[in-house]
């Protein structure tokens, strides 16, 4: 064998080496792509969880601010009739937050607000009505998951009538 022929053989790949590389890639690539897809779905779900928390906190902070407001139609007493407080056209909470919540709603998010009647410090209605100074406020945000299901997240606070 001449030096030129030996040199040529060292630079090339054999058919067997090419087949081994193809088999290894065929075994390794599909699971890797699947893991990448799952990681992307998990990341999307985490982002939506953060968005849900942000929406819930924003809504509850507006309710807290409203409960302390001295403006007409607001204040702690406005929470006594949740339907009026939440759904009055143009002045209700939902109408005032529509510009903010529209972005979330376009992504499949929704929220619900629950405002309790007056309760005492233990969270129950007391026979001594002078002790019923609190309202439990809960905001529940529902949001889509990557698997097509829906998850819900609650943020809750207690507001007091200290006037």
TORKOL-4160 file (C-alpha; in steps of 0.2 Angstrom, whole numbers, padded with zeros to 4 digits, m for minus):
163
<pt num="1" X="0000" Y="0000" Z="0000"/>
<pt num="2" X="0007" Y="0017" Z="m0004"/>
<pt num="3" X="0007" Y="0032" Z="0007"/>
<pt num="4" X="m0006" Y="0040" Z="m0003"/>
<pt num="5" X="m0019" Y="0026" Z="m0001"/>
<pt num="6" X="m0017" Y="0024" Z="0017"/>
<pt num="7" X="m0019" Y="0043" Z="0019"/>
<pt num="8" X="m0035" Y="0043" Z="0009"/>
<pt num="9" X="m0043" Y="0029" Z="0020"/>
<pt num="10" X="m0039" Y="0038" Z="0036"/>
<pt num="11" X="m0049" Y="0053" Z="0031"/>
<pt num="12" X="m0065" Y="0044" Z="0026"/>
<pt num="13" X="m0079" Y="0036" Z="0036"/>
<pt num="14" X="m0084" Y="0018" Z="0034"/>
<pt num="15" X="m0102" Y="0014" Z="0030"/>
<pt num="16" X="m0103" Y="0005" Z="0047"/>
<pt num="17" X="m0098" Y="0021" Z="0056"/>
<pt num="18" X="m0112" Y="0031" Z="0047"/>
<pt num="19" X="m0125" Y="0018" Z="0052"/>
<pt num="20" X="m0119" Y="0019" Z="0070"/>
<pt num="21" X="m0121" Y="0038" Z="0070"/>
<pt num="22" X="m0138" Y="0037" Z="0062"/>
<pt num="23" X="m0144" Y="0024" Z="0075"/>
<pt num="24" X="m0138" Y="0034" Z="0090"/>
<pt num="25" X="m0146" Y="0050" Z="0083"/>
<pt num="26" X="m0162" Y="0040" Z="0080"/>
<pt num="27" X="m0162" Y="0034" Z="0098"/>
<pt num="28" X="m0157" Y="0050" Z="0106"/>
<pt num="29" X="m0166" Y="0064" Z="0097"/>
<pt num="30" X="m0185" Y="0059" Z="0099"/>
<pt num="31" X="m0184" Y="0059" Z="0118"/>
<pt num="32" X="m0174" Y="0075" Z="0119"/>
<pt num="33" X="m0187" Y="0084" Z="0108"/>
<pt num="34" X="m0201" Y="0077" Z="0119"/>
<pt num="35" X="m0192" Y="0083" Z="0135"/>
<pt num="36" X="m0190" Y="0100" Z="0127"/>
<pt num="37" X="m0208" Y="0101" Z="0123"/>
<pt num="38" X="m0213" Y="0096" Z="0141"/>
<pt num="39" X="m0201" Y="0109" Z="0147"/>
<pt num="40" X="m0209" Y="0122" Z="0136"/>
<pt num="41" X="m0226" Y="0117" Z="0142"/>
<pt num="42" X="m0221" Y="0118" Z="0160"/>
<pt num="43" X="m0213" Y="0135" Z="0157"/>
<pt num="44" X="m0229" Y="0141" Z="0149"/>
<pt num="45" X="m0239" Y="0135" Z="0164"/>
<pt num="46" X="m0227" Y="0144" Z="0176"/>
<pt num="47" X="m0229" Y="0160" Z="0167"/>
<pt num="48" X="m0248" Y="0159" Z="0167"/>
<pt num="49" X="m0247" Y="0155" Z="0186"/>
<pt num="50" X="m0237" Y="0171" Z="0189"/>
<pt num="51" X="m0250" Y="0181" Z="0178"/>
<pt num="52" X="m0264" Y="0173" Z="0188"/>
<pt num="53" X="m0256" Y="0179" Z="0204"/>
<pt num="54" X="m0253" Y="0196" Z="0197"/>
<pt num="55" X="m0271" Y="0198" Z="0192"/>
<pt num="56" X="m0278" Y="0192" Z="0208"/>
<pt num="57" X="m0267" Y="0204" Z="0218"/>
<pt num="58" X="m0271" Y="0218" Z="0207"/>
<pt num="59" X="m0290" Y="0215" Z="0209"/>
<pt num="60" X="m0288" Y="0213" Z="0228"/>
<pt num="61" X="m0278" Y="0228" Z="0230"/>
<pt num="62" X="m0291" Y="0238" Z="0221"/>
<pt num="63" X="m0304" Y="0231" Z="0233"/>
<pt num="64" X="m0293" Y="0236" Z="0248"/>
<pt num="65" X="m0291" Y="0253" Z="0242"/>
<pt num="66" X="m0310" Y="0255" Z="0238"/>
<pt num="67" X="m0314" Y="0249" Z="0256"/>
<pt num="68" X="m0303" Y="0264" Z="0263"/>
<pt num="69" X="m0310" Y="0277" Z="0250"/>
<pt num="70" X="m0321" Y="0291" Z="0256"/>
<pt num="71" X="m0327" Y="0293" Z="0238"/>
<pt num="72" X="m0346" Y="0291" Z="0234"/>
<pt num="73" X="m0351" Y="0273" Z="0231"/>
<pt num="74" X="m0335" Y="0267" Z="0239"/>
<pt num="75" X="m0329" Y="0263" Z="0257"/>
<pt num="76" X="m0331" Y="0248" Z="0268"/>
<pt num="77" X="m0350" Y="0250" Z="0267"/>
<pt num="78" X="m0350" Y="0248" Z="0248"/>
<pt num="79" X="m0344" Y="0230" Z="0251"/>
<pt num="80" X="m0361" Y="0226" Z="0259"/>
<pt num="81" X="m0369" Y="0223" Z="0242"/>
<pt num="82" X="m0356" Y="0214" Z="0232"/>
<pt num="83" X="m0367" Y="0214" Z="0216"/>
<pt num="84" X="m0369" Y="0233" Z="0216"/>
<pt num="85" X="m0351" Y="0235" Z="0221"/>
<pt num="86" X="m0344" Y="0223" Z="0207"/>
<pt num="87" X="m0356" Y="0225" Z="0193"/>
<pt num="88" X="m0363" Y="0243" Z="0192"/>
<pt num="89" X="m0360" Y="0249" Z="0174"/>
<pt num="90" X="m0346" Y="0262" Z="0173"/>
<pt num="91" X="m0343" Y="0263" Z="0192"/>
<pt num="92" X="m0342" Y="0245" Z="0198"/>
<pt num="93" X="m0326" Y="0237" Z="0201"/>
<pt num="94" X="m0327" Y="0226" Z="0185"/>
<pt num="95" X="m0330" Y="0242" Z="0174"/>
<pt num="96" X="m0316" Y="0251" Z="0182"/>
<pt num="97" X="m0304" Y="0237" Z="0180"/>
<pt num="98" X="m0309" Y="0232" Z="0162"/>
<pt num="99" X="m0294" Y="0240" Z="0153"/>
<pt num="100" X="m0282" Y="0230" Z="0164"/>
<pt num="101" X="m0292" Y="0214" Z="0164"/>
<pt num="102" X="m0295" Y="0214" Z="0146"/>
<pt num="103" X="m0277" Y="0208" Z="0142"/>
<pt num="104" X="m0279" Y="0194" Z="0154"/>
<pt num="105" X="m0296" Y="0189" Z="0147"/>
<pt num="106" X="m0289" Y="0188" Z="0130"/>
<pt num="107" X="m0277" Y="0175" Z="0136"/>
<pt num="108" X="m0291" Y="0164" Z="0143"/>
<pt num="109" X="m0291" Y="0171" Z="0161"/>
<pt num="110" X="m0306" Y="0175" Z="0171"/>
<pt num="111" X="m0309" Y="0181" Z="0189"/>
<pt num="112" X="m0322" Y="0180" Z="0202"/>
<pt num="113" X="m0324" Y="0190" Z="0218"/>
<pt num="114" X="m0332" Y="0184" Z="0234"/>
<pt num="115" X="m0336" Y="0196" Z="0248"/>
<pt num="116" X="m0342" Y="0189" Z="0264"/>
<pt num="117" X="m0355" Y="0196" Z="0276"/>
<pt num="118" X="m0349" Y="0204" Z="0292"/>
<pt num="119" X="m0340" Y="0192" Z="0303"/>
<pt num="120" X="m0330" Y="0193" Z="0320"/>
<pt num="121" X="m0311" Y="0191" Z="0322"/>
<pt num="122" X="m0314" Y="0172" Z="0321"/>
<pt num="123" X="m0322" Y="0173" Z="0304"/>
<pt num="124" X="m0339" Y="0169" Z="0310"/>
<pt num="125" X="m0355" Y="0179" Z="0312"/>
<pt num="126" X="m0356" Y="0183" Z="0331"/>
<pt num="127" X="m0373" Y="0186" Z="0340"/>
<pt num="128" X="m0365" Y="0202" Z="0347"/>
<pt num="129" X="m0366" Y="0212" Z="0331"/>
<pt num="130" X="m0354" Y="0225" Z="0338"/>
<pt num="131" X="m0340" Y="0212" Z="0336"/>
<pt num="132" X="m0344" Y="0209" Z="0317"/>
<pt num="133" X="m0332" Y="0221" Z="0310"/>
<pt num="134" X="m0323" Y="0211" Z="0296"/>
<pt num="135" X="m0327" Y="0205" Z="0279"/>
<pt num="136" X="m0317" Y="0191" Z="0270"/>
<pt num="137" X="m0313" Y="0195" Z="0252"/>
<pt num="138" X="m0307" Y="0181" Z="0240"/>
<pt num="139" X="m0302" Y="0183" Z="0222"/>
<pt num="140" X="m0301" Y="0167" Z="0212"/>
<pt num="141" X="m0292" Y="0168" Z="0195"/>
<pt num="142" X="m0295" Y="0154" Z="0183"/>
<pt num="143" X="m0282" Y="0151" Z="0169"/>
<pt num="144" X="m0278" Y="0139" Z="0155"/>
<pt num="145" X="m0264" Y="0126" Z="0157"/>
<pt num="146" X="m0254" Y="0119" Z="0142"/>
<pt num="147" X="m0263" Y="0102" Z="0143"/>
<pt num="148" X="m0280" Y="0111" Z="0139"/>
<pt num="149" X="m0287" Y="0110" Z="0157"/>
<pt num="150" X="m0290" Y="0125" Z="0168"/>
<pt num="151" X="m0282" Y="0129" Z="0185"/>
<pt num="152" X="m0288" Y="0141" Z="0198"/>
<pt num="153" X="m0279" Y="0152" Z="0211"/>
<pt num="154" X="m0286" Y="0161" Z="0226"/>
<pt num="155" X="m0280" Y="0176" Z="0235"/>
<pt num="156" X="m0289" Y="0181" Z="0251"/>
<pt num="157" X="m0288" Y="0195" Z="0263"/>
<pt num="158" X="m0298" Y="0201" Z="0278"/>
<pt num="159" X="m0304" Y="0219" Z="0278"/>
<pt num="160" X="m0310" Y="0228" Z="0294"/>
<pt num="161" X="m0322" Y="0242" Z="0297"/>
<pt num="162" X="m0312" Y="0252" Z="0309"/>
<pt num="163" X="m0322" Y="0268" Z="0308"/>
